[in-house]
Amino acid sequence: MKDEGRNAKRINSVRDLEVYKLAFESAMEIFEISKSRLVL
């Protein structure tokens, strides 16, 4: 797999996947909140 300048890391366990999922969900929530504040 080619790493094109990103910090790509393998998921080695279910715990890694759960942490990644929580981080992604948090990032999306922050994005949605910040997006709605830009409209005001």
Buried (B, 14 or more C-beta within 10 A) or exposed (E): EEEEEEEEEEEEEEEEEEEEEEEEEEEEEEEEEEEEEEEE
